[in-house]
């Protein structure tokens, strides 16, 4: 039987509350000395013989020595036991006079660095790297126009998209390696065996390519049984399976894919991408970042989700502003989703008319400038086309397929609209009278995805982007006569995009990445001849008389160039900057026939100067 005095000593030594424990070995030694001197009095007051008393004192001495050893061991164990992890919150400032691109940042897997993209009104986007134990960041040379960075598993290299290419660079800087065409890159992930998954375009399958270089191959398929707009792949720990975001007919969702099979399985509905870490899937619900246990063996979600961060920024591309590392760090940018204002602006940059609010993808003036056709994302119903009467200030829904209906282009007489739709699996061309008097009809179908961008002034041709796999080229289709057989206009080894036929039908403006960055060109039409470089930029649009061309340059400025035709040649004037666009100005850009009004959909603007950092975020799950 352990004497009560010793029980008291041991109980205090093992006390969980540090304030109530013995504070030092000297305290314990003093207490045990008192117990030994007190002898049996420390337990009970009964008469004993002298011999018994000596035996008892000896026993007390041995017990005290053993107790001291035990208690010292206990104290050593308690002091060595790890302290409970604490959640730490911090902010990471953007470099001076620069702003973060809110959906283009990533924590390294080991949690030691942050890769991010910045820009401002004077310069375009560029990739930076910051060590989290350093107060400053370093820009990486050769990464202009960068977007959506992602890390190699060893945290030494970064993949990113720029100028229509998938590229990689060492985190410490150095040569930039171009791996594959990616005309409109939408996310990548770097596997442990060196395989990179990436989405090369807005509505492509997920592709795979060795990080060391080689041929890109499809990792998923696009057909009637699979979701469209597959984006934002993210490897799971086994390096064979991955999750990705895709758009179905009615909703966005998270899917499970495998390098070993083209079959995909839906995990959960979600408006944006997700990331797996530490046994959990982190995804967005109602604007909040949720963590939920994910069973890799089944695989599937288990239990109930827990909110980790509120109102994380997200957009209609399926992007979300958060990133996680394997060591328990979370980086995110707040703000939630924000509706853009579809509006008309004058040449001085002043908004003349606010038409509607929402998430808009493309928009076009009617030839007489009195109406606008625009595609708008309607959560739960897909992408739909709306018509706006600018004179009567009315709006009308034009398509109802609950699919992806986009790119509404007017005929030169304003009586017909051609658009693309994914309602049949492939993205095909459809037409419908602009007055809505008849139902839409499928105009042309083949096995590629087609996106119309221009209808010639004489009504004979529609020019469109043709997407086959990860290659995007310029084609045209005759609109008159009995046979509507498309033909290739520009089918090069590089990407050619957004063909825009001049109103007189003689020239074609477009942009390409032939020389490693987006540049606007003009060539003859319908048979291309010599080409004339206009400037660095995208989104060309003609004035009605074919004598002025507008585009958005690499610094997000609207630029105007005078165009004078001299036989088979062109004389181009000096570029004139008309307006500085906000950093996040969306995809909608069109010009009225008189060249005086610009159609744009611009979200509410705020400079993003901080990234929120949470250390040991998993601790929140136990509260």
C-alpha positions in Angstrom: 0.0 0.0 0.0 1.4 3.3 -1.1 1.5 5.8 1.8 -0.8 8.8 1.4 2.1 11.2 1.5 3.7 9.6 -1.5 0.4 9.5 -3.4 0.1 13.2 -2.9 3.6 13.8 -4.3 3.0 11.7 -7.3 -0.4 13.1 -8.0 0.9 16.6 -8.1 3.8 15.6 -10.3 1.4 14.2 -13.0 -1.0 17.1 -12.8 -2.1 18.2 -16.3 -2.4 21.8 -15.4 1.2 23.3 -15.4 0.2 25.8 -12.7 -0.6 23.1 -10.2 2.4 20.8 -10.8 5.6 20.7 -8.7 7.8 23.5 -10.2 11.2 21.8 -9.6 13.0 18.7 -8.3 14.0 20.7 -5.2 10.4 21.1 -4.3 9.8 17.3 -4.5 13.0 16.5 -2.6 11.9 18.8 0.3 8.5 17.2 0.4 9.9 13.6 0.4 12.4 14.5 3.1 9.6 15.7 5.3 7.6 12.5 4.7 10.7 10.4 5.6 11.4 12.3 8.8 7.8 12.0 9.8 7.9 8.3 9.3 4.8 6.5 10.0 3.2 9.7 11.3 2.8 10.6 7.7 0.4 7.7 7.4 -1.0 6.7 10.9 -0.4 7.2 14.6 -0.1 3.6 16.1 2.4 2.3 18.6 5.3 0.2 17.2 8.4 -1.5 18.5 11.9 0.0 18.0 12.8 -2.7 15.5 9.6 -2.2 13.6 10.3 1.5 13.6 13.7 1.0 12.1 12.3 -1.3 9.4 9.7 1.3 8.7 12.2 4.1 8.4 14.3 2.0 6.0 11.3 1.3 3.9 10.4 4.9 3.9 13.9 5.9 2.8 13.8 3.3 -0.1 10.4 4.4 -1.1 11.4 8.0 -1.1 14.4 7.3 -3.4 12.2 5.4 -5.8 9.5 8.1 -5.7 12.1 10.7 -6.5 13.3 8.8 -9.5 9.8 8.1 -10.7 8.7 11.7 -10.3 11.8 13.1 -12.0 11.1 10.8 -15.0 7.5 12.0 -15.0 8.6 15.6 -15.0 11.0 14.9 -17.8 8.3 13.3 -19.9 5.9 16.0 -19.3 8.4 18.7 -20.2 9.4 16.9 -23.4 5.8 16.3 -24.5 4.9 18.5 -27.5 2.8 21.6 -26.7 -0.6 21.8 -28.3 -0.4 23.4 -31.8 -1.7 27.0 -31.9 -3.4 28.6 -34.9 -1.4 31.6 -36.1 -2.7 34.2 -38.5 -0.6 36.6 -40.5 -0.7 38.6 -43.7 1.7 38.7 -46.6 2.0 42.1 -48.3 2.4 42.4 -52.1 5.6 44.1 -53.3 5.5 47.9 -53.3 3.2 49.5 -55.9 2.0 46.1 -57.1 -1.2 44.1 -56.5 -1.8 40.4 -56.3 -3.6 38.6 -59.1 -6.1 37.0 -56.8 -6.3 33.5 -58.4 -2.6 33.2 -59.3 -0.7 32.2 -56.2 0.4 28.9 -54.6 2.2 27.7 -51.5 5.1 25.3 -52.0 4.4 21.7 -50.8 6.9 22.1 -48.0 5.3 25.4 -46.9 8.5 27.4 -47.1 7.7 29.6 -50.1 4.9 31.4 -51.9 4.7 31.8 -55.7 2.5 34.6 -56.9 1.7 36.8 -59.8 1.4 40.6 -59.6 0.6 43.5 -61.9 -0.2 47.1 -61.9 -1.4 49.8 -64.3 2.1 50.4 -65.7 3.3 46.8 -66.2 1.8 43.4 -67.0 1.7 40.3 -65.0 4.9 38.7 -63.7 5.7 35.7 -61.5 7.4 36.2 -58.1 8.7 33.9 -55.3 8.9 34.8 -51.6 10.4 32.7 -48.9 8.1 32.9 -45.9 11.1 33.5 -43.6 12.1 36.5 -45.7 10.6 40.0 -45.7 11.1 40.4 -49.5 10.2 38.6 -52.7 12.0 38.1 -56.0 10.6 38.5 -59.5 11.5 35.7 -61.9 12.9 36.9 -65.2 11.1 35.6 -68.4 7.8 35.0 -66.7 5.9 38.0 -68.1 2.1 37.4 -68.7 2.3 34.5 -66.1 -0.9 33.0 -64.6 -1.9 30.1 -62.3 1.4 28.9 -60.9 1.8 25.4 -59.3 4.8 23.7 -57.7 6.8 20.5 -58.2 6.6 18.1 -55.3 10.1 18.9 -54.1 9.3 22.7 -54.0 12.2 23.5 -56.4 10.3 24.2 -59.6 7.2 26.1 -60.7 4.8 25.4 -63.5 2.7 28.3 -64.9 1.0 29.5 -68.1 2.1 32.4 -70.2 1.5 33.6 -73.8 -0.5 30.5 -74.7 2.1 28.0 -73.4 2.6 25.7 -70.4 6.0 26.6 -68.9 8.3 25.7 -66.0 11.1 27.6 -64.2 13.3 26.9 -61.2 12.0 28.7 -58.1 15.4 30.3 -57.7 15.2 31.7 -61.3 16.9 30.6 -64.5 15.9 29.5 -68.0 12.2 29.2 -68.7 11.2 25.9 -70.4 8.1 25.8 -72.7 6.5 22.4 -72.6 3.2 22.5 -74.5 0.6 24.7 -76.2 -2.0 26.0 -73.7 -4.0 28.7 -75.5 -6.1 29.5 -72.5 -4.5 27.6 -69.6 -6.8 26.7 -66.7 -4.6 25.1 -64.0 -1.9 22.5 -63.5 -0.6 19.9 -61.1 2.9 18.3 -60.8 2.9 14.6 -59.8 5.6 12.7 -57.8 6.8 10.8 -60.9 7.3 14.0 -62.9 4.0 13.9 -64.7 2.3 17.3 -65.2 -1.5 17.5 -65.5 -2.9 20.6 -67.1 -6.0 22.1 -68.8 -4.8 23.8 -72.0 -8.0 25.6 -72.9 -11.3 26.8 -71.5 -13.3 23.8 -72.7 -10.7 21.0 -73.2 -10.0 17.7 -71.6 -7.2 17.3 -69.0 -3.9 16.6 -70.5 -0.7 15.0 -69.2 3.0 15.6 -70.2 6.4 14.7 -68.7 8.0 17.7 -66.8 11.2 16.9 -68.8 9.4 17.5 -72.1 7.7 15.4 -74.6 4.2 14.9 -76.2 1.1 15.9 -74.4 -1.7 13.3 -74.2 -5.2 13.3 -73.0 -5.7 12.1 -69.4 -9.5 12.5 -69.6 -11.9 12.4 -72.5 -14.6 14.8 -73.7 -17.8 13.1 -74.9 -21.5 12.9 -74.2 -20.9 10.9 -71.0 -18.3 13.2 -69.5 -18.5 16.8 -68.1 -17.4 19.7 -70.3 -15.0 22.5 -69.4 -12.6 20.3 -67.4 -10.1 22.4 -65.4 -8.0 22.8 -62.3 -6.5 19.3 -61.9 -4.8 18.4 -58.6 -2.9 15.2 -57.9 -3.8 12.9 -55.0 -0.9 11.5 -52.9 -0.6 8.2 -54.9 0.4 10.2 -58.0 -2.0 8.2 -60.1 -5.4 9.6 -59.2 -6.4 13.3 -59.3 -9.3 15.5 -58.7 -10.5 18.2 -61.1 -13.3 20.7 -61.6 -15.7 20.5 -64.5 -18.9 22.1 -65.7 -21.9 19.9 -66.2 -25.2 21.0 -67.9 -26.6 22.5 -64.7 -23.7 22.8 -62.2 -20.0 22.8 -61.6 -18.6 19.8 -59.7 -15.5 18.1 -58.5 -14.5 14.8 -60.2 -12.1 12.0 -59.6 -9.8 10.9 -62.5 -7.0 8.5 -63.0 -3.9 8.2 -65.2 -4.7 4.6 -65.6 -8.3 5.0 -66.9 -10.4 7.6 -68.8 -13.3 7.0 -66.5 -14.2 9.8 -64.2 -16.5 9.9 -61.1 -18.3 12.9 -59.6 -17.4 13.6 -55.9 -19.5 16.6 -55.0 -21.1 19.7 -56.6 -18.9 22.8 -56.3 -18.8 26.1 -58.1 -15.0 26.1 -58.1 -11.9 23.9 -57.8 -10.6 22.0 -54.7 -7.4 20.7 -53.1 -6.6 17.5 -51.1 -4.2 17.7 -48.1 -3.7 15.7 -44.9 -6.6 13.3 -45.5 -9.1 16.0 -46.3 -10.6 17.6 -49.3 -10.9 21.4 -49.1 -13.5 22.9 -51.3 -15.9 25.9 -51.5 -19.5 25.9 -50.3 -21.6 29.1 -50.1 -18.4 31.1 -50.5 -16.7 29.4 -47.5 -13.7 27.1 -47.6 -14.7 23.7 -46.2 -12.6 20.8 -45.0 -14.0 17.3 -45.1 -12.4 13.9 -44.6 -11.7 12.1 -47.9 -11.3 8.4 -48.0 -8.7 7.5 -50.6 -9.5 3.8 -50.7 -13.2 4.1 -51.7 -12.7 7.0 -52.7 -15.2 9.5 -51.4 -16.1 12.1 -48.8 -16.7 11.0 -45.2 -18.4 12.8 -42.3 -19.4 16.4 -42.2 -17.5 19.4 -43.6 -16.0 22.0 -41.3 -15.6 25.7 -42.3 -12.0 26.8 -42.3 -12.2 30.3 -43.9 -15.0 32.6 -44.8 -15.8 34.3 -48.1 -12.9 33.2 -50.2 -12.6 35.0 -53.5 -13.8 32.9 -56.5 -14.8 33.6 -60.1 -16.8 32.1 -63.0 -13.8 30.2 -64.4 -14.0 27.8 -61.6 -11.0 29.4 -59.9 -10.7 30.0 -56.1 -8.2 32.1 -54.2 -6.7 29.6 -51.8 -3.7 27.3 -51.5 -2.4 24.7 -49.0 0.9 23.2 -48.1 1.6 19.8 -46.6 2.9 21.2 -43.3 -0.3 22.8 -42.3 -0.3 26.3 -43.9 -3.3 27.9 -45.7 -3.0 31.0 -47.9 -6.1 32.7 -49.2 -7.6 35.9 -50.4 -11.0 37.0 -49.3 -13.8 38.8 -51.1 -16.2 36.1 -52.2 -17.8 36.2 -55.7 -18.7 39.6 -57.2 -21.0 40.4 -60.1 -19.6 42.3 -63.0 -21.3 45.4 -64.5 -22.0 45.0 -68.3 -21.7 48.5 -69.5 -21.0 50.8 -72.4 -18.0 53.2 -72.2 -17.0 56.1 -74.4 -13.5 56.7 -75.8 -12.5 58.7 -72.8 -13.2 55.7 -70.5 -16.4 57.1 -68.9 -19.3 54.7 -68.4 -22.2 55.9 -70.5 -24.7 53.1 -69.8 -24.9 50.3 -67.2 -26.8 47.4 -68.9 -26.9 44.5 -66.5 -25.0 42.8 -63.7 -23.8 39.2 -63.5 -21.1 36.9 -64.7 -20.6 37.6 -68.4 -18.3 35.7 -70.8 -18.7 37.4 -74.3 -20.8 40.2 -75.7 -21.4 41.9 -79.1 -23.0 45.1 -80.4 -25.6 44.6 -83.1 -24.5 46.2 -86.5 -26.7 49.3 -85.9 -25.4 49.6 -82.3 -28.9 49.6 -80.8 -28.8 46.1 -79.2 -26.3 43.9 -77.4 -26.1 40.1 -77.3 -24.2 38.7 -74.4 -23.6 35.3 -72.8 -24.2 35.1 -69.0 -23.6 32.4 -66.5 -26.7 31.4 -64.6 -25.8 29.2 -61.6 -27.7 25.9 -61.8 -28.9 26.5 -65.3 -25.6 26.8 -67.3 -24.6 29.6 -69.6 -27.4 31.4 -71.4 -27.6 34.2 -74.1 -29.3 37.4 -73.3 -30.5 40.2 -75.7 -30.5 43.8 -74.5 -32.4 46.6 -76.4 -30.4 49.7 -75.6 -33.2 52.1 -76.9 -36.0 50.6 -74.9 -33.9 49.5 -71.9 -35.2 45.9 -72.0 -33.7 42.5 -71.8 -34.8 39.1 -73.1 -33.5 35.7 -72.6 -32.5 34.2 -76.0 -31.5 30.6 -75.3 -33.0 28.2 -72.8 -31.1 24.9 -73.3 -29.6 24.8 -69.7 -26.2 24.1 -71.4 -23.2 26.2 -72.3 -24.5 28.7 -74.9 -21.9 31.3 -75.8 -20.4 33.7 -78.4 -23.5 35.3 -79.9 -22.4 37.0 -83.2 -24.8 39.1 -85.3 -25.4 38.8 -89.0 -24.5 42.0 -90.9 -28.2 42.8 -91.4 -28.9 42.2 -87.7 -31.6 39.6 -88.4 -29.8 36.4 -87.3 -27.5 35.4 -84.5 -25.0 32.5 -84.7 -23.7 31.1 -81.5 -22.1 28.0 -80.1 -23.6 25.4 -77.7 -22.4 22.3 -75.9 -26.0 20.9 -75.6 -25.1 17.9 -77.9 -21.8 17.0 -76.3 -19.5 18.7 -78.8 -19.6 22.5 -79.1 -21.4 23.1 -82.3 -22.7 26.1 -84.3 -26.4 27.1 -84.0 -28.4 29.9 -85.6 -31.7 31.6 -84.6 -33.6 34.7 -85.8 -32.7 37.7 -83.6 -36.4 38.4 -83.1 -36.8 35.0 -81.5 -39.6 34.1 -84.0 -38.2 30.6 -84.6 -36.4 28.1 -82.5 -32.7 27.7 -82.9 -31.3 25.2 -85.3 -28.0 23.4 -85.4 -26.1 24.9 -88.3 -23.0 22.7 -88.3 -21.6 19.7 -86.4 -18.3 17.9 -86.5 -15.9 16.3 -83.9 -14.2 19.5 -82.9 -15.3 22.4 -80.7 -16.2 25.6 -82.6 -16.5 29.2 -81.2 -17.7 31.9 -83.7 -16.2 35.4 -83.4 -17.1 37.3 -86.6 -19.5 37.4 -89.5 -18.3 39.1 -92.7 -19.9 42.3 -93.9 -21.2 40.7 -97.1 -22.8 37.9 -95.1 -20.8 35.2 -96.9 -18.6 33.8 -94.1 -18.5 33.3 -90.3 -15.0 33.0 -88.9 -14.5 30.9 -85.8 -11.9 29.3 -83.4 -11.6 25.6 -83.9 -10.4 23.6 -80.9 -9.2 20.1 -81.4 -7.6 18.6 -78.3 -5.2 21.4 -77.1 -4.7 23.0 -80.6 -6.7 26.1 -81.5 -6.8 27.4 -85.1 -8.9 29.7 -87.3 -11.5 28.3 -89.6 -14.3 29.8 -91.6 -17.7 28.5 -92.8 -19.7 29.7 -95.8 -23.1 31.0 -94.8 -24.8 31.3 -98.2 -25.5 28.6 -100.8 -26.4 25.0 -100.2 -23.1 23.6 -98.9 -21.7 24.8 -95.6 -18.3 23.2 -95.7 -15.7 24.8 -93.4 -12.2 25.5 -94.5 -9.0 26.2 -92.6 -7.8 29.9 -92.7 -4.9 29.7 -90.4 -3.8 26.2 -89.2 -0.3 26.7 -87.8 1.9 25.0 -85.2 1.1 27.8 -82.8 -2.2 29.1 -81.5 -4.3 31.5 -83.6 -7.3 33.1 -81.9 -10.3 35.4 -82.2 -10.5 35.9 -86.0 -12.3 39.2 -86.8 -13.2 39.9 -90.4 -13.0 43.5 -91.5 -16.4 45.0 -92.5 -15.3 45.3 -96.1 -14.5 41.5 -96.1 -10.9 41.9 -97.3 -8.9 41.5 -94.1 -8.7 39.3 -91.0 -7.4 40.5 -87.7 -6.5 37.9 -85.1 -3.9 37.3 -82.3 -1.4 34.5 -82.0 1.6 33.3 -79.8 3.9 32.6 -82.7 6.8 34.4 -81.0 6.1 33.4 -77.4 3.6 36.1 -76.5 0.2 37.2 -77.6 0.4 39.6 -80.6 -2.3 41.1 -82.9 -1.9 40.5 -86.7 -3.8 41.3 -89.8 -3.8 39.1 -93.0 -5.8 39.0 -96.1 -9.2 37.1 -96.2 -10.5 34.6 -97.2 -7.2 33.4 -98.5 -4.4 34.5 -96.1 -1.3 36.2 -97.6 1.3 38.4 -96.0 0.7 39.3 -92.4 1.1 42.6 -90.7 2.0 42.8 -87.0 -0.1 45.4 -85.2 1.1 45.1 -81.6 1.3 43.1 -78.4 -2.2 42.3 -77.2 -5.5 40.5 -77.8 -9.1 41.0 -78.7 -9.0 42.9 -82.1 -12.2 44.8 -83.2 -12.8 46.8 -86.4 -14.5 50.1 -86.9 -17.3 49.9 -89.5 -15.3 51.5 -92.3 -12.4 49.1 -91.8 -10.0 52.0 -91.3 -9.4 51.7 -87.5 -8.6 48.6 -85.4 -8.9 48.4 -81.7 -7.3 45.9 -79.3 -6.3 45.4 -75.7 -2.5 45.5 -75.2 -0.4 43.5 -72.8 -0.7 46.2 -70.2 -4.5 46.0 -70.3 -4.9 49.3 -72.2 -7.3 49.9 -75.1 -5.3 50.8 -78.1 -6.3 52.2 -81.5 -4.4 51.9 -84.8 -5.3 53.6 -88.1 -5.4 51.1 -91.0 -5.0 52.2 -94.6 -5.2 49.6 -97.4 -3.0 50.0 -100.4 -3.8 47.2 -102.8 -2.5 44.0 -101.2 -0.6 45.9 -98.6 -1.5 47.7 -95.4 -0.2 50.9 -93.9 -0.6 51.0 -90.1 -0.5 54.1 -88.0 1.1 54.7 -84.6 -0.7 52.9 -81.8 -2.8 55.3 -79.6 -3.7 54.4 -76.1 -7.3 55.3 -75.4 -8.1 53.9 -71.9 -6.4 52.0 -69.1 -8.6 49.1 -68.1 -8.8 47.8 -64.6 -6.5 44.8 -63.8 -9.5 42.5 -63.7 -11.5 43.7 -66.7 -13.1 40.3 -67.7 -13.3 38.9 -71.2 -16.0 41.0 -72.8 -14.7 43.6 -75.2 -16.4 44.8 -78.4 -16.6 48.1 -80.3 -19.6 49.8 -81.9 -19.5 50.3 -85.6 -18.8 54.0 -85.3 -15.8 53.3 -83.0 -17.1 55.6 -80.3 -18.4 53.1 -77.7 -16.9 50.1 -76.0 -18.8 47.1 -74.5 -17.2 45.7 -71.4 -18.2 43.7 -68.3 -16.0 45.0 -65.4 -16.3 43.6 -61.9 -16.1 46.0 -58.9 -12.5 46.9 -58.5 -10.3 46.7 -55.5 -6.6 46.3 -55.4 -5.5 43.1 -53.7 -2.5 44.0 -51.6 -2.5 41.2 -49.0 -2.7 37.4 -48.8 -4.0 35.9 -45.5 -1.8 33.1 -44.1 -3.0 30.6 -41.5 -0.5 28.3 -39.8 -1.8 25.0 -38.2 -5.2 25.4 -39.7 -6.0 21.8 -38.8 -6.3 22.8 -35.2 -9.5 24.5 -36.1 -11.1 21.1 -36.9 -10.9 20.0 -33.2 -12.8 23.0 -31.8 
